[in-house]
Amino acid sequence: MTKTLLHISGLSVLLLLAVSCQPTRTLQEGQYLYTGAKLEYTGSKPEVSSTALESAIAQQPNQSFLGMPVRLGIYNAASGKDRKFNRWVQRKLGEPPAIFDFQEAETSQLRLEKQLLDQGYLQARVQMDTIRKKQTVSAVYRLSPGTRYELTGMDWPADTNDIGRFIQKAHSDSSVWQNQPYQTQRLSEERSRLANSGNENGFYGLSPRHFYYFLDTTAEQHNVKAFLRLAESPSGNPYQRHYIGQTKVYPVYYLEEPEWNYKDTVEEEGILYLQNRDFVKPQVLSRTILQDKGDLFVQSLQQKSTNRLMGLGAYKFVNLKVEVREEGDSLFLDRSFYLTPNLTQNFSAELEVSSLSTASSSLNGGVNLNYAHRNLFGGAERFNLKLSTNIATQIGGEVDFINSYNIGLEASLRLPGMVAPYNWLKGEQAWQSSTTAQLRGDFQRRTNNFSLFSLSGSYGFDWQPGRLHRYTWKPVQLTRTQLLSSTDQFEERLAGNPRLRASFEDNLILSTIFEYNYSERRPGKREDYLTMFASVEPAGNLSYGIARLLSPDGSTPYQLLGMPFAQFLRVDAGIQYHWYQKQTDWLARLNIGIAQPYGNASSIPYIRQFFVGGSNSIRAWQIRTLGPGATPVEALNAETFQDQTGDLKLEANVEYRFPIISYLKGAAFVDAGNIWLVEQGPADTGTESGVFQWDEFYRQIAIGGGLGLRLDISYFVLRLDIAFPFRKPYNEPGNRWVFDEVAFGSPNWRTENIVYNLAIGYPF
């Protein structure tokens, strides 16, 4: 096997050399292959990042791998034959030669000079030379930055009219402009900040271009003083504050229909509704649109109104047009909202499959079916019905085909706005706000073990004060769990593990859930972003307090509605960062969860415990087959089907994504983590290796990784991840890293270690 790999590696290197040699052979007479640029400095090096300077160079050489222009070699190898396949290879796999362009080089020279000027090197000069070798050319840019200038202060307009008084009040602190390096970006940011602040204070249409600077330089001292001034209004009239005028709404608007067709007019809370049929009730839209007639115009509230209308879910497009109207000495803005209805109903499906070919082949898969109605009663009420299924099986021997399955049915109704008694929650100024009532039933069957049913209902609120932050609060969530049946084998297991028995007892969970989400992601934008989430669930505290009050001398467990109730605190939090390169992506994620029982409970209910593994977690293990801690992995068969859960979870993922061909993308990933028990009960046996210990847990981290393929058609992603373990925490100390066992050529190793994960959508 080793010799074969060496032969393949040697042939691969020879192929790379072959396709990369003679990179200039397709060039025409007078053309030169551009091989890159070099920056040299005359005098001291400027305090400007090399990345910023290099980004100013307009022309880029051909991409290289291990120092060789492989894609250019493929392009050249496929040239010379006018065949459809060759043209496809050139277009999809190859890269045409980067031909040196003298005008591009001169442009880069000017851009480098401007980069230095913008950073305060006002006497900077850049020279450009070329180095020619046969049919290749490289560029050399010699930078002479000179001395960096400093700002000595900023002067603002002192007019006594409305706009002048506003600027005097809104301008930044004078001290931040003293003895600071001169930077054009800072001056531009001050213009933008003043313009944005003006639009928030009624000065509609105020733009950064309405501000300009005078600069007073003293060459001997290398100092600059800036004078910010306001240009004359484009209309020739003084800058005035604007107020909200008439508001019109077209609730059922289609571009192809003439405006006169919307003949039915309804007035609701000072807003005119023009429509030809009913869709969303006007009173719902009136609550969604911010600012009333006569209010001082605030730009951000117009955008917020548009976002709130889109957030209803009933509309596909929302467009706002404003017209300035003069009335007496005042200026008014008449608003028109054009709302294009969305599809009222839709149906979607999700798929997740993972397999491991052990001695008894296992398959774990699930299908989620979703139905949504976006305007159930004409008030933008969103009704969702979700059917989720998960099936696990081991094939081989005398076992049932289906060894385990979960079935869940969930119905939810989301209402726009905060629906609470006495209006004690106000979401009027939120970017989005809604109220959701939810009912869910789950049935779980583990062959030769148990059957479990749970029924839960909740009522809660969701709101976004802005683009970045989102909050969810469920003041009431009631869950009832019931162990429907259990086998003698499973009862023996429970008898030897009181903690496990307590987690399967019939009980009630009366809890409150608070969730926070932070996301910098902007759909359609290839820019770095950070996301975070945190969830806190205290359960049973109110029930426990009432029970203690009614029965101070009673013993635990207390009961609620004739059943014991759970009492615990569950916290789940995570952070993810996504950064982009030219054509590739890097993602890193960390997730931590912990649940602690207390008071009326000795264990976390089974349905609130943590688990890892599967296509969206640690992909080298199937779902629920890892942990807790160093607990040995049992053979997967019908008698010992694994369902590993714990009270504490730690998980980290790193993934590198890259393009292959057209819609086909690739990925390389590493996943790590495990679950643990918070503590071991006094009578528990066989759980010592699964208890979290500070001096031991890091030795029990499972690590796996692999490669993936993604068919990414923007609105649909089909994903296949192939993973295998790097580190097995249940092995004996000293033998947990298993790289020395990797043998891709061995059928036995592949069947025991490689896990295939098929899913729809990205893992995170």
Phi, psi and omega in degrees: 000317181297318179296320179299316179297320178297318179297317180296317179298317179296317178296323179297318179296316178299321179296317178299316179296322183294314184283345184261350180283159182049060182291346183260007190290341179263004180285146176271168181299132180091355178261147180228138179282125180277124185251003176126181183227157180229140178257130175236152186239138173254116186087203183288150179283134183290155178276061178228135183297144178299326179297317180296320180290317180295328179292343179281347179281117190290316187266139180241143178285176177294148178295149181228155176228121185056036177082003182242135178283076188297313183294326174295321177298320178296318179300314181293321181295330181269000181274165177095344179236122183274069178243151182299318181296318180297319179294324178295317178299316180298318185286321187266322185254331184266181179214124181295156181297141175279102184275131182297131180238114184296323179295322176298321179295319177294322177298318178298322177300314180293322180292322176297318179297318178294322178301319179289319178299318181294338179264011174100001177269079191286351177248019184291146176223147180228131175246148181236132175231161177237147176242119185252129175229110184053247181253025177239150180224135170238155183250147176235123178250119180259116186259128174243089188288327184075199182271141180278134181275153178241148175279134176260350179162175180227140178241132181248162179300148180241030180293155181259003177280182184303312184291325178294315178295324178297314182296319179299327181277328188264346186291159184288168180297131183299329186294334182286352181256005183258133177056041177243148177302139177291127178219123180300324181300320180295320178295320179295321179296325178294320176298314181295320181297317179294320179295316179296318179296323177297319178293336176278352182237029172095351181274078184298136176083000178295129189231156176304331181290347177280353177249145176216169184238146160256138178242128178252112183253144174239100190301322184295323183262354180055046179242155179224134169244133184256139177239112178271132181227158182256125179290162178294142180302137180303330180279349183086349178267159177298151175296127182234156174283146180248153181234156180290129178257228181282140177243126177243145178229132174251093188290339180227079188249132174232137187300326185282349181268137177293149185295330182291348181288342181271079192268336180282125182241128178232136177251130181221116178054043176081006181247134178269130178247121180248120186206162175248358174197160180281142174221271174265136183301136181303323182296330176291316179294324180297323177290337184276328183276125183270155178074136180251169179302131180094348178289149174296131183298131175232116187300315185297330180287337174289316177294322179294322177298318178297317180295321180294322177294318177295324181294342176298333179086348183274350186239141179274320179227145174226120179237139179240128175238139179236146177231135180277133178228132180263131179222106185068232178264006185248156177246131181240151176247114176272126184255143173229120177258123179252114186247119179259117185300146174273170171298130184292323183232149174209159182228136179219163181220148177231147184229141175213125181221136171222147182219151177219122184269077176275191179302326172243099189308137182240148179220131181231121183212160179209151177230130176247128178247131185234132174238136181224139172238120190270354183209064193297313183245016179084009178240029182061031175283132181255118177255129178237138175231121185234127174250119180243137180227147174216129183233134175235142183211150168243128184255126179130150181069196181263070180233155176294150180297314177257113183262341182202143175204150175237139175227127179230140177232125184230132176237136180218150178230118180253127179251140178291141178085176180267112180258099183216154181300141173059019176056038183279356171242128182244119178242020187298323184265003180287151176297316174219147173206145181202165177235134184231130171251135189222142176225131184219139174236138180229135174237128180236133180233123174243109183304137181065015179228282187202168169232134185227139178232140176223143178230128183223151175220149181212160177219125185202179186233148180225130179210151177237111176288341179197190185291327190273327191249142177219135182236144174227131178228120174250095182295335181226123169221119182244126181231134175242127178246145181215125175279105186287321181202157176209148182274164177300322180298317181289325177296324176296320178295319179293324181297328180272359182217087182302326179297316180294321179299316181298326182289342181256003179291147175297128180203173175249144175238108176253108188225168173237137182236130174236128181235144177229134177230136177235129182214126175267359186292136175237112184306137179085356182252128175268078179220146183303144178210157179241138173230147178217154174212155175210140180225132179235127180229098169274136184228142170083358184292315179296316180299318181294319180297317179294318181296318179294324180292320182281331183222074186297335182260006181287165179249152178283152002276136172288165182237153175229124183056036176081010181226148173298149178240149181278149175222120183197171172234123181240127181233133179224129183214153180203159178219142181219138176234137183233117178234148189249144166249195186302309182231358184242165180229149169238138176228141175225137183221142175227131182227129180230136177218144178212141178226129183235119176279155176195176175061253187276000185224147176253356183207153175284132176306145184309318185286352178252007180276163182266155173210162180226175182098162180103181190288345179245016184225236177271099196286350177280356175231147175289163182300134177065022181248009183238138175087190352286144179057232182262022179301127182299144176281122179281157176298137182279107175208176187297328184282328186238041181300127187280143176211068191280126178225163181206177181264346183223138181230138173224125184215138178222143181221142171229131182222136177247124183244140184212152179281150174245286178216125175051240183279355182271121180244160178237166179208147169234136188215157172226128178241145180214153177149188179183179171236158179217166169269142180291319179205163179254130178292158184298333182254003181288142176233147176078013181244006185302318184287352181258358182276136180290129175224133185300324183272006184227335191299323183293340176279350183252018177284126174273138181229135176211168180192183180169203183234156181218157173239141179228126172267099189253105180249044178062299182267359182210130180231119174254125191238135172234118177244132178244119187227158175211157184289141170260325184218124182252111186291343182272355174286166177295145177308136184096341180239019185280325172286130189239025178298326182289348179266349184298127180212086183299334180280353183265119178300323181295316180296317181298315184292333183269345189233327186279130178245131179256126180241119177246127183207165173256129180094161178285155183291331178192000000 
